[in-house]
C-alpha cells in the first residue's frame, strides 16, 4: 500500500468521524424535538431549525476553557482525546462496502471491540482528574457500568463470530444470511442494550445524571473539551450502529449490492442510531441497582444461552 493511499484512507476515516456524528447529533435534535414537542431545535436558523447544530458549535467555541486549580492538569486535558480517538480507529476498521474500509486488518472484529472498550477510559480519567466529588462519583458509576456491560457485549459478538467462523468483519458479512435475524436475535438484543449502556445513554445515563451528580465526569469541563465528549458520544452511536448493521443486518447485502452496498450499510446503521435516539426519548433512567441486576441477572445468562445455541447450530450444520 502506497503512502498516498494510506494518507487518503486516513483522511477518509477522519472525515467520517467529523461528519457522521454531527449528522447523528442533528438527527437527535430533530427526533427529540418532534417526539417531545421541543420548539428551539425547530426554529433555529429559519427553515426547520437547520442551524441548531451550528448554534451549538458556536456556543462551545465561545466558552472559556477552564481547568480547575486542584485538578490533575495533564490527565484532565487529555481525557477528551482518550474518549474520542478510539472511535476514529473503530470507524477506520468498519467495512462499508466489499473491500472498502480505511484499514483492512485480520481480526478486525476483535480489534473494534478492543478499541471501543478503550474509549470509556476517557470518562474514567475525567472523573478522577477533575478534583470534584460529583465527577468522581460519576467516574465510579462509569467504571461499574463498564464492568457490568462489557461482558454481555463481548459474548453477543462472540456468538456472531462463532456463527460466521471468522473474526473478520468483511467475512462475517459474506457469511451472513437472513436466517440469522431469527437465530441470532437474542444476541442482537443483548448487544443493543449493552451498547446503549456502554455509551452511557438513557436509560443507562446514571454516570452523567444531571439531576443527581450535575454532569458526572463532565462537570468541570467547558468549551471545546466538553464538546469533544459530546462528539465522542455521537461517534460511539455511529460506530455501534454500523457495527450492529454489519454483524446482524448483513452490512452491504441488499439489492444491487455491488454498486449500492455502501448505501445499504449506512442505511442499516442509521436505523440503529434512530433506535438509540428513540430509546433516549422514551425510557426513564434506571437506578444503579436495577442497572446491575439487568446486566448480571438477565443479559449475561441470555448471552451465554445465545452462545450455546450458536455452538449447537454450528456443530449441526458442519
Secondary structure, DSSP 4 states (H G I P E B T S, - for coil): --HHHHHHHHHHHHHHHHHHHHHHHHHHHHHHHHHHT-SGGGTTTSGGGTTHHHHHHHHHHHS-----TTS-HHHHHHHHHHHHHHHHHHHHH--SBTTB-SS--TTHHHHHHHHHHHHTHHHHHHHHHT--HHHHHHHHHHHHHHHHHHHHHHHHHHHHHHHHT-S-HHHHHHH--TTHHHHTHHHHHHHHHHHHHHTT-TTS-GGG-HHHHTTGGGTT--HHHHHHHHHHHHHHHHHHHHHHHHHHS-TT-STTHHHHHHHHHHHHHHHHHHHHHHHHHH-PPPPHHHHHHIIIIIIHHHHHHHHHHHHHHHHHH-
